Amino acid sequence: MIKSDRTGTGIKTIVLVGNPNVGKSVIFGLLTGRYVTVSNYPGTTVELSRGNITLRGERFLLIDTPGVNSLIPMSEDERVTRDILLQESPYT
């Protein structure tokens, strides 16, 4: 998902969204050069990972989200991902 720039910085946002264990964090790591700790079990801290990338000369903010099975949140990780998709701006 690509969100348009709403911060006035001129940088668009790409949000990686999908089911758990499909490789979102691997793609994030390859594009940003940043390693992301991956785990998906109860009690794990759920956070978004952010990194800046350049594709074809254009700058983007890349956001890696926790894996979700539904956008009707039943867990904290699903709530975090749903919220980033519904927010006006993912910059927090």
Secondary structure, 3 states (H helix, E strand, C coil): CEECCCCCCCCEEEEECCCCCCCHHHHHHHHHCCCCCCCCCCCCCCCCEEEEEEECCEEEEEEECCCCCCCCCCCHHHHHHHHHHHCCCCCC
